[in-house]
Every structure is written in structure tokens, then in C-alpha cells.
Amino acid sequence: MQLFFLFILLVGPYLILTLIQKSNPALNFPEARKTRIGLSLFFIFTAMGHFIKTAEMAEMLPPFFTYRHEVIFLTGFPELFGAFGVWIPKWRKLAGTLLIAMLIGLVPFNIYAAMNHIPFGGHEVGPIYLLFRVPFQFFVMWWVYVATELDWFKFRKE
């Protein structure tokens, strides 16, 4: 259920603005801007979890981590940086790159949480949850790529 909410938070603004644009062709919302709105909402929401649900999220870290609560609390700040950094043209590509790196780095913790049935964010379901969580994580990475107009795979003529 939480993944569905996060999906709607991420994609909903894009869909709404696309419908508005279709009903009024005079409006022009660039694709990247439409994706950035949901991206910012998504990361503001997930960052708040780091500050509000710190203890629950700390359980997603393996026991060998020291200062688990502090790590979770502090990792909310990069998500906030990303949520706002995508709107600053000078920082957009850096924010996008760092958000994707962070999302890749979170995959092992989601695997750990699902394998150990940690009761947070759907992980209590167990390994089957990964069939939804991991593809969603990669979808979010793609959304970040589009929203921040990264061009890693474009060849430039010099």
C-alpha cells in the first residue's frame, strides 16, 4: 500500500498537469518540470519519514551498524537537498546524480529489511515484497533521470 501511495505522489502531479495541458493547449508545461513536481513531493515525504519514523527505519539497517538512529536521521537531509536541489538549475544535475546514487545504495537495505521481515514500509511481507520494491526503486531512478534532465547517454559532438 505504501508503494502505491509513493507511486501516486511521484506520478500524480505529472498526470494532472498533462490532463490540464490537454484541456487547454495554450498551457505549456515542459516534461521535466512536470516530473520534478512529483519528484520533489516524493523526496520531501520520504525525508520526513527519516525525522518522524526514525526508530522504525533504523530497524532496516543490519545490527552491525552503529548509531543506527543517527544515520537514519542524518540521511533525511540528502533527500531534502535532492527535493529542492532539482529546482536550482546550477545544482539540478548534481542533485539528480546524487539521488540516483542514494537510491542504488538503498537497495541492499531494502533487501535486508524484506529478508528479515522488518515491520516498516511493506518489508514485513518478506522477500516477495522485493518483486515490487526493487522495480519501483529502479522506476524512481529513471524518474530522477528524466526530471533532472541528465544526459549521461547522449554523445556530444566536439
C-alpha positions in Angstrom: 0.0 0.0 0.0 2.8 2.4 0.8 4.4 1.8 -2.6 1.1 2.7 -4.3 0.9 5.9 -2.3 4.5 6.8 -3.2 3.8 6.0 -6.9 0.8 8.3 -6.9 2.8 11.0 -5.1 5.6 10.7 -7.7 3.5 10.3 -10.9 0.2 12.1 -9.9 1.3 15.7 -10.5 2.7 14.7 -13.9 -0.7 13.1 -14.9 -2.7 16.0 -13.6 -0.6 18.6 -15.4 -0.7 16.6 -18.6 -4.6 16.4 -18.4 -4.7 20.2 -17.7 -2.4 20.8 -20.6 -4.5 18.7 -22.9 -7.7 20.5 -21.9 -6.0 23.9 -22.5 -3.4 23.6 -25.3 -2.3 27.2 -24.6 -0.6 26.0 -21.4 2.8 24.6 -21.9 4.4 22.5 -19.1 7.8 21.2 -20.0 8.1 17.4 -19.4 11.0 17.7 -17.0 9.2 20.3 -14.9 6.1 18.1 -14.6 8.3 15.2 -13.4 10.2 17.4 -11.0 7.0 18.4 -9.1 6.2 14.8 -8.2 9.9 14.1 -7.5 10.1 16.9 -5.0 6.9 15.8 -3.3 8.2 12.2 -3.2 11.5 13.1 -1.6 10.0 15.6 0.8 7.6 12.9 2.0 10.3 10.2 2.3 12.7 12.6 4.0 10.0 13.3 6.6 10.0 9.6 7.4 13.6 9.9 8.4 12.7 12.5 11.0 9.3 11.2 12.2 9.8 7.4 11.9 13.5 7.3 12.8 13.3 4.2 15.1 11.2 2.2 12.7 13.5 3.0 9.8 16.6 2.2 11.9 15.4 -1.4 12.1 16.1 -1.6 8.3 19.8 -1.3 9.0 21.7 -4.5 9.9 22.7 -4.8 13.6 26.4 -4.2 12.9 25.6 -0.6 12.1 26.5 1.7 14.9 24.5 4.9 15.6 21.6 3.5 13.5 19.1 6.2 14.7 21.6 9.0 13.9 22.4 7.5 10.5 18.7 7.4 9.6 18.1 10.9 10.9 21.0 12.4 9.0 20.2 10.6 5.7 16.9 12.5 5.6 18.9 15.7 4.7 20.2 14.4 1.4 16.6 13.6 0.4 15.6 17.1 1.3 18.6 18.5 -0.6 17.5 16.5 -3.6 13.9 17.5 -3.3 14.8 21.2 -3.5 18.1 20.9 -5.5 16.3 19.7 -8.6 14.7 23.1 -8.9 18.0 25.0 -8.9 19.4 24.8 -12.5 23.0 25.1 -11.3 22.5 22.1 -8.9 20.0 20.1 -10.9 22.3 17.5 -12.5 24.3 17.1 -9.3 21.1 16.6 -7.3 19.9 14.0 -9.8 23.1 12.1 -9.8 23.3 12.0 -6.0 19.7 11.0 -5.7 20.3 8.1 -8.1 23.4 7.1 -6.3 21.5 7.2 -3.0 18.7 5.0 -4.4 21.2 2.5 -5.6 22.8 2.5 -2.2 19.4 1.8 -0.5 18.7 -1.4 -2.5 20.8 -3.6 -0.1 19.0 -2.2 2.9 15.6 -2.9 1.3 16.7 -6.5 0.6 17.9 -6.9 4.2 14.6 -5.5 5.6 12.5 -7.8 3.4 14.6 -10.9 4.1 14.2 -10.2 7.8 10.5 -9.2 7.7 11.2 -5.8 9.2 7.8 -4.2 10.0 8.2 -1.0 8.1 7.1 0.1 4.6 5.9 -3.3 3.5 9.0 -5.2 4.3 7.2 -7.3 6.8 5.7 -9.3 3.9 9.1 -10.7 3.3 11.1 -11.5 0.2 8.1 -11.4 -2.1 7.9 -7.6 -1.4 11.2 -7.2 -3.3 9.3 -8.2 -6.5 7.6 -4.8 -6.2 10.1 -2.7 -4.2 13.2 -3.2 -6.4 11.4 -2.5 -9.7 9.8 0.6 -8.1 13.3 1.7 -6.9 14.6 1.5 -10.5 11.5 3.3 -11.7 12.2 6.1 -9.3 15.8 6.2 -10.6 14.5 6.6 -14.1 12.1 9.3 -13.0 15.0 11.2 -11.3 17.0 10.9 -14.6 14.2 12.4 -16.6 13.2 15.1 -14.1 16.8 16.4 -13.7 17.5 16.2 -17.4 20.6 14.1 -17.0 22.2 13.2 -20.3 24.7 10.5 -19.4 23.9 8.5 -22.5 23.9 11.3 -25.1 27.0 11.7 -27.2 28.2 15.2 -27.8 30.0 16.5 -30.9 33.0 18.5 -30.1 
